[in-house]
Amino acid sequence: MGKSRYEPLVKLKKKSLDNAERALIGANNALSSASDKLNRAYEYLSHMTLPTEGTVSEFSQATAMIHAQHLSIEQCQQALEAAQLKQQQMREHFKAAMMEYEKFKYLEVQEMNAQIKMLKDQEAKMLDEIGTMIYKREVL
């Protein structure tokens, strides 16, 4: 049986699907990393305390460190939001690539089924013709 005319398209769509899947995995990893970084930043902030005694400079230094940690948390939250957005985009891209691949794969299967049906019909006609020829020989 010959090749399907959709075979090159199916291969191309499969490659596109694989690329989209890799991009989605990368986005999932980036999201996980951003989430872990944010959790570590919160954990570090929870261990920070203000001194109850000491000099004003020690108190100022501690408040500056806490303020810096709050800024770090804010940056981590922004990175997490960006990673979530990227993951959503990659998920949509993956869905679209999957639909395209499945569509062309379906068309390829339908064409192959049509070819098989055509071959079966040709075979049936040949068998009928052979049967007719054998019958005519026997009659003569």
Salt bridges, closest charged atoms under 4 A:
GLU7 OE2 - LYS11 NZ 3.74
ASP18 OD1 - LYS14 NZ 3.40
GLU43 OE2 - HIS47 NE2 2.91
GLU92 OE2 - LYS95 NZ 4.00
GLU100 OE1 - LYS13 NZ 3.63
GLU100 OE2 - LYS103 NZ 3.01
GLU108 OE1 - LYS105 NZ 3.61
GLU111 OE1 - ARG5 NE 3.15
ASP121 OD2 - LYS117 NZ 3.39
